[in-house]
Amino acid sequence: MKFKSLAFACGAFALALSGPAQAQVEVQWWHSMTGGLNEWVNDLAKEFNASQKDYKVVPTFKGNYDEAMTAAMAAFRAGNAPHILQVFEVGTATMMASKGAIKPVGEVMKQSGVAFDPKAYVPAVAAYYTAPNGEMLSFPFNSSTTIFYYNKDAFKAAGLDPNKAPTTWPEVVAAAAKLKAAGSKCPYTSSWVSWVHLESFSLWHNTLFATQNNGFGGPNARLAFNSPLHLRHFENLANMAKQGLFVYKGRASTAVPSFVSGECAMMTGSAGSYADVAKGAKFAYALSTLPYYPDVPGAPQNTAIGGASLWVMSGKKPAEYKGVAEFFKYLSNPDVQSASHKRTGYLPITMAAYQLTEKSGFYKEKPGTDVAVTQMIRKTTDKSRGIRLGNFVQIRTIIDEETEAIWSGKKEPKQALDDAVKRGNEQLERFEKATKSAAAQ
């Protein structure tokens, strides 16, 4: 009995000398992913946590992008912001203007001593999240772009070549007419009207959506999407809507289920919708490039970035930032990136991941899954680098409201686009004043 007591005492003494076990550093990650993408985010965190013992990433769904950003800013003011916040691309200018609330990812990586090369990332993606001084501000995560989906079975039934996607807008109109004649009640639909038909449309045709190189030149940018080219496109869409060739299904991604169910035969939308299409479609489908007008000089150029990036909030401890940096390093791993790309349809954010996916034979096995990448890896111009505007969320809402008046027949396309530009510019003026006021304080 005495021996056991002595052994226990010696063990306790040795444990006391060695000190308590090192506690894991927790990294809170707020995101806006739902459904299968929520499972993907949770799996990424689990896999990272299992790969090492020092850090534990805790993902938390905080509502849609608007709600998550609002919640994070409120939490920052209260002193309990997350370490990582997922923010959609239209919130980039707003986050950049949130002085003191964010810590540039380039700075986080450098101070943590974790290797980080911005040149390793897809150029159009990295450029969008980079400051004028060359420092990357946020970490590219679920980057997407706009692509074209079509139902091969519906094409075959309508007498169209199921292996040949329409690549121009005139070809889309012709295909839609044949699909309607064959009985389709929804030949063509689109999600994210502003992103697809104005933002990406502008970059794809190498024309400005807004002045000051789409806002990259400064906060005094003004909208320019009521040009003759933009008007031509919306007049064509309006005519398609009147003829029942284009059916508007609602804002954001509400059109996706209509394509997945087989109701709509063609759809433009996010490459990130691939996961839903692959999981739910009971028909043969294919992916192709965003259509363009062949008579426009410089088209096609490159499409607009979508999706979101990961921003690091300020006011955290060095050990916590080290955990963030290690997690970002893990996410940049080509194997991890390639697996995510194959699973979700989002872009592989590094060129190494793209090349790895290509070598694996995935693009040959699933034709069209490389479309989003090839649309984005082209060298960008000052007009096609992206669109970075303040109050962009409000501007998109205005565009939705005005273009919905076109589909319902309440406004002609010219009036709707002019009104959208006028109302949107009021939002830009407010943002410019607020930015100047904050800088003066």
Secondary structure, 3 states (H helix, E strand, C coil): CHHHHHHHHHHHHHHHHHCCCCCCEEEEEEECCCHHHHHHHHHHHHHHHHHCCCEEEEEEECCCHHHHHHHHHHHHHHCCCCCEEEEEHHHHHHHHHCCCCEECHHHHHHHHCCCCCHHHECHHHHHHCECCCCCECCEEEEEECEEEEEEHHHHHHCCCCCCCCCCEHHHHHHHHHHHHHCCCCEEEEECCHHHHHHHHHHHHCCCCCEHHHHCCCCCCCCECCCCHHHHHHHHHHHHHHHCCCECCCCCCCCCHHHHHCCCEEEEEEEHHHHHHHHHHCCCCEEEECCCECCCCCCCCCCCCCEEEEEEEECCCCHHHHHHHHHHHHHHHCHHHHHHHHHHHCCCCCEHHHHHHHHHCCHHHHCCCCCHHHHHHCCCCCCCCCCCCCCCHHHHHHHHHHHHHHHHCCCCCHHHHHHHHHHHHHHHHHHHHHHHHHHHHC
